[in-house]
Amino acid sequence: MPQNSRLRRSQEINLLDGRSITVIDKLGEGGQGTVYRVCLNDTMEDRALKWYFIEKVRNPHAFYNNLKDNIEKGAPSSAFVWPEELTEWVDGTFGYIMRIFPGQYKDFSKYLMARVKFGSYGAMVNAALNIVSAFKALHNKGYNYQDLNDGNFSIEPRMGDVLICDNDNIMGHGQSSGILGKARYMAPEVVRGDIAPNRQTDRFSLGVILFMLLVGDHPLEGAKTNVPALINKYDKKFFGTEPLFIFDENDNSNMPVQGLHKNAISFWPCIPKFMQKAFSKSFSQESLLKGAGRLQEQEWLHLLVQLKSSIAKCPRCGSEMFIESNGETMCPDCKSLIKPVGYLKFAKRRSNIEISVPIFEGIRLYEYHMNDGSEDYQTEAAVVLAKPGKFGLQNCSRHLWTVTAVDGRTSTRQQGDVAILGLGFKIDFGNGNTAEIVPN
């Protein structure tokens, strides 16, 4: 390895803005370079420095200038650990500084290996929502990520906050960094060599990440991929020319294998049917072979908020579970059958997705539900309360609700009040955003 790929402890490096940093120690190493802990000499604050193996960078000067442009434009959202400043060139190579992850954030790979677990279903779904929101902001700002994989994320397990790293290969739409991605996460058309990474291939990779986050196994790794080693020739076959979803509705030849894909077998039945349908669409043959039908970030947001509002506790054993709005759900732990009395069916679809919330004790609604223009999936706005034979919805928001009974009589509910959820009743949450109570 060239000497200029290594930095010495206590070595000083100048930044492009005139500041300087001092190397403290090595944090890690990847395919493109080494990451060091450094100190800003003017403020004594710690930062991470990525220092490139220049021979691994295609067209280094163009790469350097793209990083410079991205730094000037700023991060699409606070979730991205965005390049903060470039170094000057030193002996033919360079680097950039970025903030260091707080200690409470854990690598996504540790969740996949069950070395770290989420504190709750809510935290897990929050992580999914935070990832999708970040990539929506990225794409809306005109960028492609191009190298989306499990190594990009660190997640706080208690609340599901997310930090996204490795942002140096991000390019504007239509541009290419020369990095194709990581095996198992690249879109099949990229694996086949048909096209370079773009916004649509990002969306395939995003679907893979969401499936692994919620189901715990890879969506294309089943019986067909159960070979001694996934070497390059198999990579192209299983993830490029002959990819098949492990729960494909028309072809069961790649189903999960007992004892090998335990998470997929256990958790797929536990997610509601609307999420199963979304994943089936994301990994259909139309998507895998033609790049068609992939969900956009906006669609994932609506589905994931609905998933968050389906989290309940089993009344028999107290385990967390997702419950269906319409139909029965079996508790994954005690096998009790849970059937809500009904559900709130919202009048307005969002991104052509029907929005519903089961009526079951403890189910929560968010500011998102109060206003069909809101994407606030964190601020709690209502909670379902239960008494024997009766359910109510407590207004935890600042919105004034109007409740219309079956006979046409109306009443209002302000913050702290409870609206009785009678079948056929309608609630206007404000701004003309209404939901009807429908029996199950």
C-alpha positions as CSV (number, residue, x, y, z in Angstrom):
1,M,0.0,0.0,0.0
2,P,1.4,3.4,-0.9
3,Q,2.9,5.3,2.0
4,N,0.7,8.3,1.4
5,S,-2.4,6.2,2.3
6,R,-1.2,6.1,5.9
7,L,-1.2,9.0,8.4
8,R,1.0,9.2,11.5
9,R,-0.3,9.8,15.0
10,S,0.1,13.6,15.9
11,Q,0.5,14.4,12.2
12,E,-1.1,17.8,11.3
13,I,-3.2,18.2,8.2
14,N,-4.5,21.5,6.8
15,L,-8.2,21.9,5.9
16,L,-9.4,23.7,2.8
17,D,-11.0,26.5,4.9
18,G,-7.7,27.3,6.6
19,R,-8.2,25.4,9.8
20,S,-6.0,22.4,10.7
21,I,-6.4,19.0,12.4
22,T,-4.2,16.6,14.3
23,V,-4.4,12.8,13.9
24,I,-5.1,11.1,17.2
25,D,-5.6,7.4,16.3
26,K,-7.1,5.0,13.8
27,L,-10.8,4.2,13.9
28,G,-11.2,1.7,11.1
29,E,-10.5,0.9,7.4
30,G,-12.6,0.2,4.4
31,G,-12.3,-0.3,0.7
32,Q,-11.7,3.3,-0.2
33,G,-9.5,4.4,2.7
34,T,-8.8,4.7,6.4
35,V,-10.8,6.5,9.0
36,Y,-8.9,8.4,11.8
37,R,-10.0,10.2,14.9
38,V,-8.7,13.7,14.6
39,C,-8.8,16.9,16.7
40,L,-9.7,20.3,15.4
41,N,-6.8,22.5,16.5
42,D,-8.8,25.7,16.9
43,T,-11.7,24.2,19.1
44,M,-10.1,20.9,20.3
45,E,-13.3,19.1,19.1
46,D,-13.0,15.5,17.9
47,R,-13.9,14.6,14.3
48,A,-13.5,11.6,12.0
49,L,-11.2,11.9,9.0
50,K,-11.6,9.7,6.0
51,W,-8.3,9.5,4.2
52,Y,-8.4,7.9,0.7
53,F,-6.4,5.2,-0.9
54,I,-6.0,7.4,-4.0
55,E,-5.5,4.4,-6.3
56,K,-9.1,3.3,-5.3
57,V,-10.7,6.6,-6.4
58,R,-11.7,6.9,-10.1
59,N,-10.9,10.3,-11.4
60,P,-9.7,11.8,-8.0
61,H,-9.9,15.4,-9.0
62,A,-13.5,15.1,-10.2
63,F,-14.3,13.2,-7.0
64,Y,-12.6,15.9,-4.9
65,N,-14.6,18.6,-6.7
66,N,-17.9,16.7,-6.2
67,L,-17.2,16.4,-2.5
68,K,-16.5,20.2,-2.4
69,D,-19.8,20.9,-4.1
70,N,-21.7,18.7,-1.7
71,I,-20.1,20.3,1.3
72,E,-21.1,23.8,0.0
73,K,-24.7,22.7,-0.7
74,G,-25.1,21.1,2.8
75,A,-26.7,17.9,4.0
76,P,-30.2,17.0,2.8
77,S,-31.2,16.2,6.4
78,S,-29.6,16.0,9.8
79,A,-29.6,12.1,9.5
80,F,-26.7,12.3,7.1
81,V,-23.2,12.4,8.6
82,W,-22.3,14.7,5.8
83,P,-18.7,15.7,4.8
84,E,-17.9,18.8,6.8
85,E,-14.7,20.0,5.2
86,L,-12.0,18.8,2.8
87,T,-8.3,18.6,3.5
88,E,-5.7,20.1,1.2
89,W,-4.0,17.6,-1.0
90,V,-1.1,15.8,0.7
91,D,1.4,13.7,-1.2
92,G,-1.2,13.0,-4.0
93,T,-4.2,12.2,-1.8
94,F,-6.7,13.8,0.5
95,G,-9.5,13.3,2.9
96,Y,-12.5,15.0,4.6
97,I,-13.7,15.4,8.1
98,M,-17.1,14.5,9.5
99,R,-18.7,14.2,13.0
100,I,-18.2,11.1,15.0
101,F,-21.2,8.9,15.9
102,P,-22.3,9.1,19.5
103,G,-21.7,5.9,21.4
104,Q,-25.4,5.0,21.8
105,Y,-25.7,4.5,18.1
106,K,-25.1,0.9,17.0
107,D,-24.2,-0.4,13.5
108,F,-27.2,-1.9,11.6
109,S,-25.2,-5.1,11.1
110,K,-25.3,-5.7,14.9
111,Y,-29.1,-5.7,14.8
112,L,-29.1,-8.2,11.9
113,M,-26.8,-10.5,14.0
114,A,-29.1,-10.0,17.1
115,R,-26.1,-8.5,19.0
116,V,-28.2,-5.4,19.5
117,K,-32.0,-5.3,19.8
118,F,-34.5,-2.5,19.5
119,G,-36.2,-1.4,22.7
120,S,-39.6,-1.7,21.2
121,Y,-41.5,-2.3,17.9
122,G,-42.1,1.5,17.9
123,A,-38.3,2.1,17.9
124,M,-37.8,-0.4,15.0
125,V,-40.6,1.3,12.9
126,N,-39.2,4.7,13.8
127,A,-35.8,3.6,12.4
128,A,-37.5,2.6,9.1
129,L,-39.4,5.9,8.9
130,N,-36.2,7.9,9.7
131,I,-34.3,6.0,6.9
132,V,-37.1,6.6,4.4
133,S,-37.4,10.3,5.3
134,A,-33.7,10.8,4.9
135,F,-33.6,9.3,1.4
136,K,-36.7,11.2,0.4
137,A,-34.8,14.4,1.3
138,L,-31.7,13.2,-0.5
139,H,-33.6,12.4,-3.7
140,N,-35.6,15.6,-3.5
141,K,-32.4,17.6,-3.3
142,G,-31.2,16.1,-6.6
143,Y,-28.9,13.4,-5.3
144,N,-28.4,9.7,-5.8
145,Y,-26.8,7.6,-3.0
146,Q,-25.4,4.9,-5.4
147,D,-24.0,2.6,-2.7
148,L,-26.8,1.9,-0.3
149,N,-26.1,-1.1,2.0
150,D,-26.3,-2.3,5.6
151,G,-23.0,-0.7,6.5
152,N,-24.4,2.8,5.9
153,F,-26.5,3.0,9.1
154,S,-26.0,3.4,12.8
155,I,-29.2,3.3,14.9
156,E,-30.1,4.3,18.4
157,P,-32.0,1.3,19.8
158,R,-34.3,3.0,22.3
159,M,-36.0,5.5,20.0
160,G,-34.9,4.4,16.5
161,D,-32.9,7.6,15.6
162,V,-30.7,7.0,12.6
163,L,-27.4,8.3,11.4
164,I,-26.2,7.6,7.8
165,C,-22.5,7.5,7.0
166,D,-20.4,6.9,3.9
167,N,-21.9,9.9,2.0
168,D,-18.8,10.6,-0.1
169,N,-20.1,8.7,-3.2
170,I,-23.3,10.7,-3.4
171,M,-23.7,12.3,-6.8
172,G,-26.3,14.4,-8.6
173,H,-28.9,12.7,-10.7
174,G,-27.4,11.4,-13.9
175,Q,-23.9,11.4,-12.5
176,S,-21.8,8.4,-11.5
177,S,-19.1,8.0,-8.9
178,G,-17.9,4.8,-10.5
179,I,-19.0,2.9,-7.4
180,L,-21.6,0.3,-8.3
181,G,-22.5,-0.7,-4.7
182,K,-22.3,-3.7,-2.5
183,A,-23.2,-7.2,-3.5
184,R,-26.7,-8.3,-2.3
185,Y,-27.9,-4.6,-2.1
186,M,-27.4,-3.5,-5.7
187,A,-30.4,-3.5,-8.0
188,P,-30.4,-6.4,-10.4
189,E,-30.0,-4.2,-13.4
190,V,-26.8,-2.8,-11.9
191,V,-25.5,-6.3,-11.1
192,R,-26.2,-7.3,-14.7
193,G,-24.3,-4.3,-15.9
194,D,-27.3,-2.8,-17.8
195,I,-27.1,0.7,-16.2
196,A,-25.2,2.7,-13.6
197,P,-26.7,3.4,-10.2
198,N,-29.5,6.0,-10.1
199,R,-32.5,7.1,-8.1
200,Q,-34.5,4.0,-9.1
201,T,-31.7,1.6,-8.2
202,D,-31.4,3.5,-4.8
203,R,-35.1,2.6,-4.3
204,F,-34.5,-1.1,-4.8
205,S,-31.7,-1.0,-2.3
206,L,-33.9,0.9,0.1
207,G,-36.5,-1.8,-0.2
208,V,-33.9,-4.4,0.7
209,I,-32.8,-2.4,3.8
210,L,-36.4,-2.1,5.0
211,F,-37.1,-5.8,4.5
212,M,-34.0,-6.7,6.5
213,L,-34.9,-4.2,9.2
214,L,-38.5,-5.5,9.7
215,V,-38.1,-9.2,8.7
216,G,-34.5,-9.9,9.6
217,D,-33.4,-11.8,6.5
218,H,-32.5,-10.9,2.9
219,P,-35.5,-10.8,0.5
220,L,-33.7,-12.8,-2.2
221,E,-31.8,-15.4,-0.2
222,G,-33.8,-18.6,0.2
223,A,-33.6,-22.2,-1.0
224,K,-32.1,-21.3,-4.4
225,T,-29.2,-19.4,-2.8
226,N,-28.4,-22.1,-0.3
227,V,-25.0,-22.9,-1.9
228,P,-21.6,-23.5,-0.2
229,A,-20.5,-20.0,-0.8
230,L,-22.0,-16.9,-2.5
231,I,-19.0,-16.3,-4.8
232,N,-19.1,-13.9,-7.8
233,K,-20.7,-16.2,-10.3
234,Y,-23.5,-16.9,-7.9
235,D,-23.9,-13.2,-7.1
236,K,-24.7,-12.4,-10.7
237,K,-27.1,-15.3,-11.0
238,F,-29.0,-14.9,-7.8
239,F,-29.0,-11.1,-7.6
240,G,-28.8,-10.2,-11.3
241,T,-30.1,-12.5,-13.9
242,E,-32.3,-14.9,-11.9
243,P,-33.4,-13.0,-8.8
244,L,-36.5,-14.4,-7.0
245,F,-38.2,-13.0,-3.9
246,I,-38.3,-15.6,-1.0
247,F,-42.1,-15.1,-0.7
248,D,-42.9,-14.8,-4.4
249,E,-46.6,-15.4,-4.8
250,N,-46.2,-17.3,-8.1
251,D,-42.9,-19.3,-7.5
252,N,-42.1,-21.0,-4.3
253,S,-38.7,-22.4,-5.4
254,N,-36.8,-19.8,-3.3
255,M,-38.7,-20.1,-0.1
256,P,-36.9,-19.7,3.2
257,V,-35.2,-22.8,4.5
258,Q,-36.0,-24.1,8.0
259,G,-33.1,-23.7,10.4
260,L,-31.3,-21.3,8.0
261,H,-33.7,-18.4,7.5
262,K,-35.3,-18.4,10.9
263,N,-36.1,-14.7,11.0
264,A,-38.0,-14.7,7.7
265,I,-40.0,-17.7,8.7
266,S,-40.9,-16.3,12.1
267,F,-41.4,-12.6,11.3
268,W,-43.0,-12.5,7.9
269,P,-46.4,-13.8,9.2
270,C,-46.2,-11.1,12.0
271,I,-46.2,-8.1,9.7
272,P,-49.6,-6.9,8.5
273,K,-50.9,-7.9,5.0
274,F,-50.5,-4.4,3.6
275,M,-46.8,-4.5,4.4
276,Q,-46.5,-8.0,2.9
277,K,-48.2,-6.7,-0.3
278,A,-45.8,-3.7,-0.4
279,F,-42.7,-6.0,-0.2
280,S,-44.2,-8.4,-2.7
281,K,-44.6,-5.5,-5.2
282,S,-41.0,-4.2,-4.4
283,F,-39.5,-7.6,-5.2
284,S,-41.9,-8.8,-7.9
285,Q,-40.4,-10.1,-11.2
286,E,-41.5,-6.8,-12.8
287,S,-39.3,-5.0,-10.3
288,L,-36.4,-7.4,-10.4
289,L,-36.1,-7.9,-14.1
290,K,-37.7,-4.7,-15.5
291,G,-37.1,-2.2,-12.7
292,A,-40.9,-1.5,-12.6
293,G,-43.2,-1.0,-9.7
294,R,-40.7,0.0,-7.0
295,L,-42.2,2.0,-4.2
296,Q,-41.2,5.6,-3.9
297,E,-40.2,7.1,-0.5
298,Q,-43.6,8.8,-0.1
299,E,-45.4,5.5,-0.4
300,W,-43.1,3.8,2.1
301,L,-43.8,6.7,4.6
302,H,-47.6,6.2,4.4
303,L,-47.2,2.4,4.8
304,L,-44.8,2.7,7.7
305,V,-46.9,5.3,9.6
306,Q,-49.8,2.8,9.2
307,L,-47.5,0.1,10.5
308,K,-46.6,2.2,13.5
309,S,-50.3,2.7,14.3
310,S,-50.9,-1.0,14.3
311,I,-48.6,-1.7,17.2
312,A,-50.5,-3.2,20.2
313,K,-50.0,-5.4,23.2
314,C,-51.5,-8.8,23.4
315,P,-54.2,-8.7,26.1
316,R,-53.4,-12.2,27.2
317,C,-49.5,-12.3,27.4
318,G,-48.6,-8.6,27.0
319,S,-46.2,-9.1,24.1
320,E,-45.9,-6.4,21.5
321,M,-47.4,-7.3,18.1
322,F,-48.7,-5.8,14.9
323,I,-52.5,-6.2,14.5
324,E,-54.5,-6.1,11.3
325,S,-57.2,-3.4,11.0
326,N,-59.6,-5.8,9.2
327,G,-59.5,-9.4,10.3
328,E,-57.8,-11.5,13.0
329,T,-54.2,-11.5,14.0
330,M,-52.4,-14.3,15.9
331,C,-50.1,-13.3,18.8
332,P,-46.7,-14.6,17.8
333,D,-45.9,-15.6,21.4
334,C,-49.1,-17.0,23.1
335,K,-51.0,-17.7,19.8
336,S,-54.1,-15.9,21.0
337,L,-56.3,-14.6,18.2
338,I,-56.8,-10.9,18.3
339,K,-59.6,-9.2,16.5
340,P,-60.3,-5.4,16.8
341,V,-63.9,-4.4,16.9
342,G,-63.4,-2.1,14.0
343,Y,-61.1,0.4,12.5
344,L,-60.8,4.1,11.6
345,K,-61.0,4.4,7.8
346,F,-59.7,7.7,6.6
347,A,-61.6,9.3,3.7
348,K,-58.6,10.5,1.8
349,R,-56.0,8.2,0.4
350,R,-52.4,9.3,0.4
351,S,-50.2,8.4,-2.6
352,N,-53.3,6.2,-3.5
353,I,-52.8,4.2,-0.3
354,E,-55.8,3.6,1.9
355,I,-55.1,4.7,5.5
356,S,-56.7,2.8,8.4
357,V,-56.1,2.4,12.1
358,P,-57.4,-0.5,14.2
359,I,-59.6,0.3,17.2
360,F,-57.7,-1.5,19.9
361,E,-56.5,-0.4,23.3
362,G,-53.2,1.5,23.3
363,I,-53.2,2.2,19.5
364,R,-51.8,5.7,18.8
365,L,-52.4,8.2,16.1
366,Y,-49.9,10.9,15.2
367,E,-50.0,14.5,13.8
368,Y,-49.8,12.8,10.4
369,H,-53.4,11.6,10.9
370,M,-54.7,15.0,11.9
371,N,-53.8,16.7,8.7
372,D,-53.4,15.0,5.3
373,G,-50.6,17.4,4.5
374,S,-48.5,16.4,7.5
375,E,-45.6,13.9,7.6
376,D,-45.1,14.3,11.3
377,Y,-45.0,10.6,12.5
378,Q,-43.5,11.4,15.9
379,T,-45.9,13.8,17.6
380,E,-48.7,11.7,19.3
381,A,-52.1,13.2,18.6
382,A,-54.6,10.5,19.9
383,V,-54.7,7.2,21.7
384,V,-57.4,4.5,21.8
385,L,-58.8,3.9,25.3
386,A,-60.9,0.9,26.3
387,K,-63.5,0.0,28.9
388,P,-65.5,-3.2,29.0
389,G,-67.6,-3.1,25.9
390,K,-66.6,0.4,24.9
391,F,-63.8,2.2,23.1
392,G,-62.8,5.8,22.9
393,L,-60.3,8.0,21.2
394,Q,-58.6,10.6,23.4
395,N,-57.6,13.9,21.7
396,C,-54.0,14.5,22.6
397,S,-53.6,17.2,20.0
398,R,-54.4,20.9,19.8
399,H,-56.9,20.3,17.0
400,L,-60.6,20.6,17.7
401,W,-62.4,17.5,16.5
402,T,-66.0,17.3,15.3
403,V,-67.7,13.9,15.9
404,T,-70.8,13.0,13.9
405,A,-73.0,10.2,15.2
406,V,-75.0,7.9,12.9
407,D,-78.2,10.0,13.5
408,G,-76.4,13.1,12.3
409,R,-75.9,14.8,15.7
410,T,-72.5,16.5,16.1
411,S,-70.3,17.3,19.1
412,T,-66.8,18.6,19.5
413,R,-63.8,17.2,21.3
414,Q,-60.8,19.4,22.3
415,Q,-57.4,18.4,23.8
416,G,-57.9,15.9,26.7
417,D,-61.5,15.0,25.7
418,V,-62.5,11.5,24.6
419,A,-64.6,10.7,21.6
420,I,-66.7,7.5,21.9
421,L,-66.0,5.3,18.9
422,G,-69.4,4.1,17.9
423,L,-69.8,2.1,14.7
424,G,-70.7,4.4,11.8
425,F,-69.5,7.5,13.6
426,K,-67.3,10.0,11.8
427,I,-64.6,12.2,13.2
428,D,-63.4,15.3,11.5
429,F,-59.9,15.9,12.9
430,G,-59.7,19.4,11.3
431,N,-58.8,20.6,7.9
432,G,-61.6,18.4,6.5
433,N,-59.6,15.3,7.3
434,T,-62.2,12.7,8.3
435,A,-62.3,9.1,9.3
436,E,-65.3,6.7,9.7
437,I,-65.5,4.0,12.3
438,V,-66.0,0.7,10.3
439,P,-66.8,-2.6,11.9
440,N,-64.4,-5.5,11.6
